Structures are given as structure tokens and as C-alpha cells.
Amino acid sequence: MTANMDIIRAEWQARTLAEYRAAAVAGEFLCWLIRLGFSPEVLQEAHRVVGNELRHAELCFEVYQGLGGDGDPLDVAEGCLVAHQGVGKPTFQRLVLACLDTFCIGGTLAQPLFEAMQSGATEAAPRQALDRIVGDGVAHVDFAWKVLDEAMEQDKKVVKGLAKTHLPSFFGKVEKSWGLLPEGWVEPVGPEELRHGLMPRVRYKRAFYQAVAEDLLPRLDSRNLPGRAAWGKRPRADK
């Protein structure tokens, strides 16, 4: 069976944009951390995250070009490369929301998904890119929770209040993006696409819910944050 190169190219083009966005958001987040007086250790780790994300973007773009892609992954609508909570000056509350949403939830759940993609990738360039992304991912997840821990040291009451209010909507959003199968979904990813680092949506869904149960919620539990209650209150959609 021949690989569907249009689907493969489109996926790596999207991943290039996603990694550039991750670099831009991490850079913005670093500026917030500096202005809000976070520790030098956290600032240095944030700086490394920015550099790693830029390298990931370069590797993804090299894969895309190697597959014959000639579009500009950064030719996107204005506002794509900023944090969702980035309008206005940095505040402690805004930083905590970005940390929970983008870094703790998004980063923690993305890591096992990339690991699953990596496990099936046998083509050299996709495998090289995914090896680097997965290898850096562990430190990125640790960084996210380290920032949250430091924020809780500064004001645990505010962090808990923000988590109680906003975690349900954050969970609903990420489940809609990563955990649900669109109605009438016809799976385009088969063995040949798997070799290029793509993953069937059913497997993506399974890895997502497993990561929620085995990694994300226990991390929130250990900090006495209302993760399980918020998961139960998330906006629901048909699966």
C-alpha cells in the first residue's frame, strides 16, 4: 500500500507551526516569569525550553521540506503565536492560568502522544524529529509543574481558586481537541503513514485518556488541586 503523502505533508506542516507556536508562547512565558520575579532556576529552565522548541520547529520543517512541502507553515492568522492569556500586562493570575492550561495540561498530555507517534516511526527524518521532541519533553513537563509549585509557594490560595474555577473549561477544551472522534470519522492513517510519525485517531484517543488518568490527575492530586472534581465538571461532548 502506498503512503498518502498529502496527509503526511499536511501533518508535518501543522507540526512545524505548532512547534513555532510553542517556542513563541514559551518565550512570552519567560518574559512573564522574569517580570513577576520567579527564581533564577526557573528562568534558566524556561530559556532552555524556548531553545528546544525552536529546534523542534526546525526539525519538523526539515521533515516537511524533505517530503516535498513548499508552503509557509507560519502563514497563519494573526494571534496564533501568542499565549491565550497574553492580552495585557503580565499578572500573577494570568501566569497561573497559562501555566495550568498550556504547560501543565497541554505539555503533560502531549508527551505520551509524541511517545506513541515515535514508537511507530521508522522513516529516518520523522524518527529523528520525534526522538528529539520526546527526549526534551520530560524536562518540559517537569518545568511546567515546577513553575506551578513555585506559584503555589507564592500564593497557594489564589492558585487553588483559579484551578477550581478554570480547570473544568481547560479539560473540556483539551478533550474536544485530543480525546474525541469526529462524527463519521474515516481513519486516514494506516501502516505506511505510521512509518512517517503519524498515528491513528483511535490510538491517539486511547493515549490521551490514559495520560489523564495515570499522569495528569495524580499530579494535581499530589498538590491538593481539584483535578478530579474539575474533570467531572468539564463541559461534555459526544465521544
Buried (B, 14 or more C-beta within 10 A) or exposed (E): EEBBBEBBBBBBBEBBBBBBBBBBBBBBBBEBBBEBEBEEEBEEBBBBBBEBBBBBBBBBBBBBBBBEBEEEBBEEEEEEBEBBBBEEEBEBBBBBBBBBBBBBBBBBBBBBBBBBBBBBBEBEBBBBBBBBBBEBBEEBBEBBBBBBEBBBEBBEEBBBEBBBEBBBBBBBBBBEEBBBEEEEEEEBBBEBBBBBBBBBBEBBBEBBBEBBEEBBBEBBEEBEBBBBEBBEBBEEEEE
